[in-house]
């Protein structure tokens, strides 16, 4: 007995998707922006590898306070994108492979781009917090001191 191949769904079968499209017309663009948002861990790894290309994954994991699995994943992604090169320098086949991670030209450019991105992000956050602080410290308090004492009793 052959298995019937389902036909493509029509609009009536997609009420959730239709609702999402109505509420969030740019949901696809929004999701892809999230997937491509820079990660601070990437910048931190690039910086550490620039300083110490012989650092092991475990040492990077400990220094950056992220899991070894996440460190491994991020390093593989950086190699895949061409930002770093993994170069083996162990010649003894009986031992574990020792690896140097070398920053490429593209990796250096990515470091500059990420540094600029995070600098702008942190500056904007600082400015928001500064305005909030000024509003809080310059506005009259909501309660008089006698009301505060009454509420604390």
LUMMI-455679 format. One record per atom (N, C-alpha, C, O): atom name; residue number from 1; x, y, z. Coordinates in pm, whole numbers. Example, Ala and Ser with C-alpha at 12.3 -4.5 7.8 and 13.67 -1.06 7.14 Angstrom:
% residues 2
 atomo num     xx     yy     zz
     N   1   1319   -569    780
    CA   1   1230   -450    780
     C   1   1320   -330    780
     O   1   1424   -332    846
     N   2   1285   -225    708
    CA   2   1367   -106    714
     C   2   1290      3    787
     O   2   1341    114    804
//
This chain:
% residues 153
 atomo num     xx     yy     zz
     N   1     85   -118      0
    CA   1      0      0      0
     C   1     89    123      0
     O   1    174    139     87
     N   2     69    211    -97
    CA   2    153    330   -104
     C   2     96    440    -15
     O   2    -25    454      3
     N   3    189    516     37
    CA   3    150    625    127
     C   3    110    745     43
     O   3    180    783    -50
     N   4     -3    805     76
    CA   4    -52    920      2
     C   4     27   1045     42
     O   4     45   1073    161
     N   5     74   1117    -57
    CA   5    148   1240    -32
     C   5     47   1350     -4
     O   5    -42   1374    -85
     N   6     61   1419    110
    CA   6    -37   1523    141
     C   6    -25   1642     46
     O   6     85   1678      2
     N   7   -138   1700     15
    CA   7   -138   1818    -71
     C   7    -94   1940     10
     O   7   -107   1940    133
     N   8    -44   2042    -56
    CA   8     -3   2162     17
     C   8   -120   2222     93
     O   8   -233   2220     42
     N   9    -98   2274    211
    CA   9   -209   2327    290
     C   9   -265   2453    225
     O   9   -192   2533    167
     N  10   -396   2469    238
    CA  10   -457   2591    188
     C  10   -472   2690    304
     O  10   -440   2657    418
     N  11   -520   2809    275
    CA  11   -527   2914    377
     C  11   -617   2875    493
     O  11   -592   2915    607
     N  12   -722   2797    467
    CA  12   -814   2758    574
     C  12   -745   2671    678
     O  12   -784   2671    794
     N  13   -644   2596    636
    CA  13   -573   2508    729
     C  13   -462   2580    805
     O  13   -394   2518    886
     N  14   -443   2707    780
    CA  14   -334   2781    845
     C  14   -384   2901    925
     O  14   -336   3012    905
     N  15   -481   2880   1018
    CA  15   -533   2996   1092
     C  15   -426   3061   1179
     O  15   -424   3184   1193
     N  16   -339   2982   1239
    CA  16   -235   3038   1325
     C  16   -138   3121   1243
     O  16   -105   3233   1282
     N  17    -91   3068   1129
    CA  17      2   3142   1045
     C  17    -62   3269    992
     O  17      2   3374    988
     N  18   -189   3260    952
    CA  18   -258   3378    901
     C  18   -269   3484   1009
     O  18   -251   3602    982
     N  19   -299   3441   1131
    CA  19   -308   3535   1243
     C  19   -173   3600   1269
     O  19   -165   3721   1289
     N  20    -67   3520   1268
    CA  20     67   3575   1289
     C  20    102   3675   1181
     O  20    158   3781   1209
     N  21     69   3642   1055
    CA  21     98   3732    945
     C  21     20   3863    959
     O  21     70   3970    922
     N  22   -102   3855   1013
    CA  22   -183   3975   1033
     C  22   -125   4061   1145
     O  22   -113   4182   1131
     N  23    -89   3996   1255
    CA  23    -35   4070   1370
     C  23    106   4119   1342
     O  23    140   4234   1370
     N  24    189   4030   1287
    CA  24    329   4061   1260
     C  24    356   4045   1111
     O  24    404   3940   1069
     N  25    327   4147   1031
    CA  25    344   4132    886
     C  25    489   4106    844
     O  25    512   4048    738
     N  26    585   4146    925
    CA  26    726   4127    890
     C  26    790   4019    976
     O  26    909   4029   1009
     N  27    715   3917   1013
    CA  27    765   3814   1105
     C  27    887   3742   1048
     O  27    979   3711   1124
     N  28    890   3716    919
    CA  28   1005   3646    860
     C  28   1130   3731    873
     O  28   1235   3682    913
     N  29   1119   3860    839
    CA  29   1234   3949    852
     C  29   1275   3961    997
     O  29   1394   3963   1027
     N  30   1177   3969   1088
    CA  30   1206   3980   1231
     C  30   1282   3858   1281
     O  30   1381   3872   1352
     N  31   1236   3739   1243
    CA  31   1302   3616   1287
     C  31   1444   3608   1232
     O  31   1536   3568   1304
     N  32   1463   3645   1107
    CA  32   1597   3635   1052
     C  32   1689   3739   1114
     O  32   1810   3717   1121
     N  33   1635   3852   1160
    CA  33   1719   3949   1229
     C  33   1767   3891   1361
     O  33   1882   3911   1400
     N  34   1680   3819   1431
    CA  34   1718   3758   1558
     C  34   1829   3656   1536
     O  34   1926   3651   1611
     N  35   1814   3575   1432
    CA  35   1914   3472   1405
     C  35   2049   3533   1369
     O  35   2153   3471   1395
     N  36   2050   3651   1311
    CA  36   2176   3712   1270
     C  36   2227   3816   1368
     O  36   2328   3881   1342
     N  37   2160   3834   1481
    CA  37   2205   3933   1579
     C  37   2342   3894   1632
     O  37   2365   3779   1667
     N  38   2433   3990   1639
    CA  38   2568   3959   1689
     C  38   2565   3913   1834
     O  38   2482   3956   1914
     N  39   2655   3824   1865
    CA  39   2667   3774   2001
     C  39   2796   3827   2062
     O  39   2901   3828   1998
     N  40   2785   3871   2185
    CA  40   2902   3925   2253
     C  40   3007   3816   2275
     O  40   3127   3846   2279
     N  41   2963   3691   2290
    CA  41   3059   3582   2309
     C  41   3153   3568   2189
     O  41   3270   3535   2205
     N  42   3100   3593   2069
    CA  42   3181   3583   1948
     C  42   3293   3685   1953
     O  42   3408   3653   1923
     N  43   3259   3808   1990
    CA  43   3361   3912   2000
     C  43   3464   3876   2107
     O  43   3584   3895   2087
     N  44   3418   3824   2219
    CA  44   3510   3788   2327
     C  44   3603   3674   2285
     O  44   3722   3676   2318
     N  45   3551   3576   2211
    CA  45   3636   3466   2163
     C  45   3740   3520   2066
     O  45   3857   3485   2075
     N  46   3697   3604   1972
    CA  46   3791   3660   1874
     C  46   3901   3737   1946
     O  46   4019   3723   1911
     N  47   3864   3817   2044
    CA  47   3965   3893   2119
     C  47   4065   3801   2188
     O  47   4186   3823   2181
     N  48   4013   3697   2255
    CA  48   4102   3605   2327
     C  48   4193   3529   2231
     O  48   4311   3508   2260
     N  49   4140   3488   2117
    CA  49   4223   3415   2021
     C  49   4328   3505   1958
     O  49   4437   3460   1923
     N  50   4296   3631   1944
    CA  50   4394   3726   1891
     C  50   4512   3739   1990
     O  50   4627   3749   1949
     N  51   4480   3739   2119
    CA  51   4584   3749   2222
     C  51   4659   3618   2242
     O  51   4780   3618   2264
     N  52   4587   3505   2234
    CA  52   4648   3375   2261
     C  52   4594   3269   2165
     O  52   4497   3201   2197
     N  53   4656   3255   2046
    CA  53   4606   3158   1948
     C  53   4621   3013   1992
     O  53   4559   2924   1933
     N  54   4702   2986   2095
    CA  54   4721   2849   2142
     C  54   4621   2810   2250
     O  54   4627   2699   2302
     N  55   4529   2899   2284
    CA  55   4430   2870   2389
     C  55   4347   2749   2350
     O  55   4304   2736   2235
     N  56   4326   2660   2445
    CA  56   4242   2543   2421
     C  56   4095   2582   2435
     O  56   4063   2688   2489
     N  57   4007   2497   2385
    CA  57   3864   2522   2399
     C  57   3826   2528   2546
     O  57   3744   2610   2586
     N  58   3885   2441   2627
    CA  58   3854   2439   2770
     C  58   3899   2570   2836
     O  58   3827   2626   2919
     N  59   4018   2619   2800
    CA  59   4068   2745   2858
     C  59   3978   2861   2817
     O  59   3946   2947   2899
     N  60   3937   2864   2689
    CA  60   3846   2969   2643
     C  60   3713   2961   2717
     O  60   3658   3063   2758
     N  61   3663   2841   2732
    CA  61   3537   2820   2802
     C  61   3545   2874   2945
     O  61   3453   2942   2991
     N  62   3653   2843   3014
    CA  62   3670   2890   3151
     C  62   3686   3041   3157
     O  62   3625   3107   3242
     N  63   3767   3097   3068
    CA  63   3791   3242   3069
     C  63   3665   3322   3038
     O  63   3642   3428   3095
     N  64   3584   3270   2947
    CA  64   3465   3342   2903
     C  64   3341   3305   2984
     O  64   3235   3365   2968
     N  65   3357   3206   3071
    CA  65   3247   3160   3156
     C  65   3126   3114   3073
     O  65   3011   3149   3103
     N  66   3155   3035   2968
    CA  66   3050   2972   2888
     C  66   3081   2823   2882
     O  66   3194   2781   2908
     N  67   2982   2744   2848
    CA  67   3001   2600   2847
     C  67   3101   2557   2739
     O  67   3121   2627   2640
     N  68   3162   2443   2761
    CA  68   3257   2388   2664
     C  68   3187   2358   2532
     O  68   3244   2380   2425
     N  69   3065   2307   2538
    CA  69   2988   2278   2417
     C  69   2959   2404   2336
     O  69   2968   2403   2213
     N  70   2924   2512   2404
    CA  70   2897   2638   2335
     C  70   3026   2694   2274
     O  70   3025   2747   2164
     N  71   3135   2680   2347
    CA  71   3265   2725   2296
     C  71   3299   2649   2168
     O  71   3339   2709   2069
     N  72   3282   2517   2171
    CA  72   3309   2433   2055
     C  72   3221   2476   1937
     O  72   3270   2492   1826
     N  73   3093   2495   1962
    CA  73   2999   2537   1858
     C  73   3041   2670   1797
     O  73   3047   2684   1675
     N  74   3071   2770   1882
    CA  74   3108   2903   1833
     C  74   3237   2899   1752
     O  74   3248   2966   1650
     N  75   3336   2820   1798
    CA  75   3461   2808   1723
     C  75   3437   2746   1586
     O  75   3493   2791   1486
     N  76   3355   2641   1581
    CA  76   3323   2578   1452
     C  76   3255   2677   1358
     O  76   3285   2680   1239
     N  77   3163   2758   1411
    CA  77   3094   2858   1329
     C  77   3192   2964   1279
     O  77   3182   3008   1165
     N  78   3285   3005   1364
    CA  78   3385   3105   1323
     C  78   3475   3050   1213
     O  78   3512   3122   1121
     N  79   3510   2921   1224
    CA  79   3591   2857   1119
     C  79   3509   2849    990
     O  79   3560   2879    882
     N  80   3382   2807   1001
    CA  80   3295   2793    885
     C  80   3277   2926    812
     O  80   3270   2929    689
     N  81   3268   3036    888
    CA  81   3250   3168    828
     C  81   3380   3229    778
     O  81   3380   3334    714
     N  82   3492   3163    808
    CA  82   3621   3211    761
     C  82   3684   3319    847
     O  82   3777   3386    804
     N  83   3634   3337    970
    CA  83   3689   3438   1059
     C  83   3815   3390   1131
     O  83   3901   3470   1168
     N  84   3824   3259   1151
    CA  84   3945   3201   1210
     C  84   3982   3075   1131
     O  84   3898   3015   1064
     N  85   4109   3037   1141
    CA  85   4156   2911   1084
     C  85   4204   2825   1198
     O  85   4274   2872   1288
     N  86   4167   2698   1194
    CA  86   4215   2602   1293
     C  86   4334   2531   1231
     O  86   4322   2464   1128
     N  87   4448   2546   1294
    CA  87   4571   2489   1239
     C  87   4628   2389   1340
     O  87   4660   2424   1453
     N  88   4640   2264   1297
    CA  88   4694   2159   1383
     C  88   4847   2169   1384
     O  88   4909   2188   1279
     N  89   4906   2156   1503
    CA  89   5051   2160   1508
     C  89   5110   2041   1583
     O  89   5229   2040   1612
     N  90   5029   1941   1613
    CA  90   5077   1819   1678
     C  90   5121   1721   1570
     O  90   5042   1686   1481
     N  91   5245   1677   1577
    CA  91   5296   1584   1476
     C  91   5292   1440   1522
     O  91   5317   1348   1444
     N  92   5262   1418   1647
    CA  92   5258   1284   1703
     C  92   5116   1228   1687
     O  92   5021   1280   1745
     N  93   5104   1122   1608
    CA  93   4971   1068   1578
     C  93   4908    999   1699
     O  93   4787    981   1702
     N  94   4986    961   1799
    CA  94   4933    894   1917
     C  94   4872    989   2018
     O  94   4801    945   2108
     N  95   4898   1117   2006
    CA  95   4847   1215   2102
     C  95   4727   1289   2045
     O  95   4700   1285   1925
     N  96   4657   1356   2134
    CA  96   4547   1440   2089
     C  96   4601   1553   2003
     O  96   4711   1603   2027
     N  97   4525   1592   1905
    CA  97   4566   1700   1816
     C  97   4568   1833   1893
     O  97   4472   1866   1962
     N  98   4674   1906   1881
    CA  98   4683   2041   1937
     C  98   4648   2137   1824
     O  98   4688   2117   1709
     N  99   4573   2241   1858
    CA  99   4522   2331   1755
     C  99   4554   2475   1791
     O  99   4537   2517   1906
     N 100   4599   2550   1693
    CA 100   4610   2695   1703
     C 100   4493   2754   1626
     O 100   4458   2705   1519
     N 101   4434   2857   1681
    CA 101   4326   2927   1611
     C 101   4381   3061   1566
     O 101   4414   3147   1648
     N 102   4391   3078   1435
    CA 102   4449   3199   1378
     C 102   4339   3290   1324
     O 102   4252   3245   1249
     N 103   4344   3417   1361
    CA 103   4249   3515   1313
     C 103   4281   3550   1168
     O 103   4395   3584   1136
     N 104   4181   3543   1083
    CA 104   4201   3577    941
     C 104   4174   3726    921
     O 104   4132   3796   1013
     N 105   4198   3773    800
    CA 105   4168   3913    766
     C 105   4019   3939    786
     O 105   3981   4043    840
     N 106   3937   3846    744
    CA 106   3792   3859    761
     C 106   3755   3861    909
     O 106   3664   3932    950
     N 107   3828   3781    989
    CA 107   3804   3778   1133
     C 107   3839   3910   1198
     O 107   3769   3956   1288
     N 108   3948   3971   1152
    CA 108   3987   4101   1205
     C 108   3882   4206   1169
     O 108   3847   4290   1252
     N 109   3831   4201   1046
    CA 109   3727   4294   1004
     C 109   3598   4272   1086
     O 109   3530   4368   1121
     N 110   3567   4145   1115
    CA 110   3449   4113   1196
     C 110   3468   4166   1338
     O 110   3373   4216   1399
     N 111   3589   4156   1390
    CA 111   3618   4209   1525
     C 111   3592   4359   1527
     O 111   3530   4409   1622
     N 112   3637   4431   1426
    CA 112   3613   4575   1419
     C 112   3464   4605   1409
     O 112   3413   4695   1476
     N 113   3394   4530   1324
    CA 113   3250   4551   1306
     C 113   3174   4526   1436
     O 113   3089   4605   1475
     N 114   3206   4414   1504
    CA 114   3139   4381   1629
     C 114   3171   4482   1739
     O 114   3084   4518   1818
     N 115   3295   4526   1744
    CA 115   3334   4625   1845
     C 115   3253   4753   1826
     O 115   3201   4809   1923
     N 116   3241   4799   1702
    CA 116   3160   4918   1673
     C 116   3014   4897   1708
     O 116   2950   4986   1765
     N 117   2961   4779   1673
    CA 117   2820   4749   1701
     C 117   2794   4752   1851
     O 117   2698   4816   1895
     N 118   2877   4683   1930
    CA 118   2853   4677   2074
     C 118   2882   4810   2142
     O 118   2819   4842   2243
     N 119   2974   4888   2089
    CA 119   3000   5020   2143
     C 119   2876   5109   2127
     O 119   2837   5178   2220
     N 120   2815   5106   2009
    CA 120   2693   5184   1986
     C 120   2579   5135   2075
     O 120   2504   5215   2131
     N 121   2566   5002   2088
    CA 121   2460   4945   2171
     C 121   2476   4986   2316
     O 121   2380   5028   2380
     N 122   2598   4975   2368
    CA 122   2624   5010   2509
     C 122   2606   5160   2531
     O 122   2557   5202   2636
     N 123   2647   5241   2433
    CA 123   2630   5386   2445
     C 123   2482   5423   2451
     O 123   2442   5507   2532
     N 124   2401   5360   2367
    CA 124   2257   5386   2367
     C 124   2196   5344   2501
     O 124   2112   5414   2556
     N 125   2239   5229   2553
    CA 125   2189   5182   2682
     C 125   2230   5279   2793
     O 125   2149   5310   2882
     N 126   2354   5326   2789
    CA 126   2402   5422   2888
     C 126   2318   5550   2883
     O 126   2277   5601   2988
     N 127   2292   5600   2764
    CA 127   2212   5723   2750
     C 127   2070   5706   2802
     O 127   2016   5796   2865
     N 128   2009   5590   2776
    CA 128   1875   5562   2829
     C 128   1876   5560   2981
     O 128   1789   5618   3045
     N 129   1975   5492   3038
    CA 129   1983   5481   3184
     C 129   2014   5617   3247
     O 129   1964   5648   3355
     N 130   2096   5697   3181
    CA 130   2131   5830   3232
     C 130   2005   5918   3237
     O 130   1983   5987   3336
     N 131   1924   5915   3131
    CA 131   1799   5992   3129
     C 131   1705   5945   3239
     O 131   1644   6026   3308
     N 132   1695   5813   3255
    CA 132   1608   5758   3359
     C 132   1657   5802   3497
     O 132   1576   5839   3583
     N 133   1786   5798   3520
    CA 133   1844   5840   3647
     C 133   1815   5988   3673
     O 133   1777   6025   3784
     N 134   1832   6070   3571
    CA 134   1804   6213   3586
     C 134   1658   6238   3619
     O 134   1626   6323   3702
     N 135   1568   6164   3554
    CA 135   1426   6179   3585
     C 135   1396   6138   3728
     O 135   1320   6205   3798
     N 136   1456   6028   3772
    CA 136   1430   5979   3907
     C 136   1489   6071   4015
     O 136   1427   6093   4118
     N 137   1608   6123   3990
    CA 137   1673   6205   4093
     C 137   1625   6350   4092
     O 137   1637   6418   4194
     N 138   1572   6399   3981
    CA 138   1527   6538   3973
     C 138   1379   6555   4002
     O 138   1333   6668   4021
     N 139   1303   6447   4006
    CA 139   1160   6460   4031
     C 139   1134   6456   4181
     O 139   1208   6390   4254
     N 140   1030   6526   4227
    CA 140    998   6521   4371
     C 140    955   6380   4409
     O 140    895   6308   4329
     N 141    985   6342   4531
    CA 141    948   6207   4575
     C 141    797   6196   4586
     O 141    728   6295   4609
     N 142    750   6077   4569
    CA 142    606   6053   4568
     C 142    547   6062   4709
     O 142    433   6105   4726
     N 143    625   6023   4809
    CA 143    577   6022   4947
     C 143    661   6116   5031
     O 143    781   6133   5007
     N 144    600   6175   5129
    CA 144    678   6255   5224
     C 144    743   6159   5322
     O 144    705   6042   5328
     N 145    840   6205   5399
    CA 145    912   6118   5491
     C 145    819   6061   5598
     O 145    840   5949   5643
     N 146    716   6136   5639
    CA 146    624   6084   5740
     C 146    541   5970   5685
     O 146    508   5876   5757
     N 147    505   5978   5554
    CA 147    429   5869   5491
     C 147    514   5744   5478
     O 147    464   5632   5494
     N 148    643   5761   5450
    CA 148    734   5648   5436
     C 148    748   5579   5572
     O 148    744   5456   5581
     N 149    765   5658   5678
    CA 149    776   5599   5813
     C 149    648   5524   5849
     O 149    653   5416   5908
     N 150    531   5582   5812
    CA 150    402   5519   5841
     C 150    392   5385   5768
     O 150    344   5287   5825
     N 151    436   5379   5642
    CA 151    431   5256   5562
     C 151    527   5151   5613
     O 151    500   5032   5599
     N 152    638   5192   5671
    CA 152    738   5096   5722
     C 152    699   5038   5856
     O 152    756   4936   5895
     N 153    605   5099   5931
    CA 153    566   5049   6063
     C 153    468   4936   6054
     O 153    426   4883   6157
//
